[in-house]
Each structure stands twice: as C-alpha cells, then as structure tokens.
Amino acid sequence: MRKVIGLLVMVLLAASLAACSTAKKAEVQRVRCPACGYEFDAPAQY
C-alpha cells in the first residue's frame, strides 16, 4: 500500500510540474517590430 501511495504522489508531482511548464510557455508572445524587424518577447497582459 505504501508503494502505491508513493507512486501516486510521484505521478501527481510530475503532472503538476508539466502543467506549470506548459502554462508558462503559453503566456510569452514573440513580437516583431514592423519598422526595424527587431524581435522581442511581449509581456503577458492581465
């Protein structure tokens, strides 16, 4: 029973870390200046 609970905790930890990493990538938007062509990361709007 202890191994099952440990495995469940590890799976939940891995899932939460994966969710955090994918959410962070979605907030960053790459923007290109039409005048000079410079590319930069735009901050997320709330």
Steps between C-alpha positions, in 0.01 A plus 500: 500500500788735580650449151167582334466825694861592421445433131181707503679793663779482243252497211311799641826689552612433143160604363502826694852585383405426140191720529706789637757476224241501221307789653811715511570452129147600404530843669806613305430646159772569245452841331679646201531874442367585151733798463838350590437124518620465862342199677424499872280329759188699584388493864175320579197725548274439797 
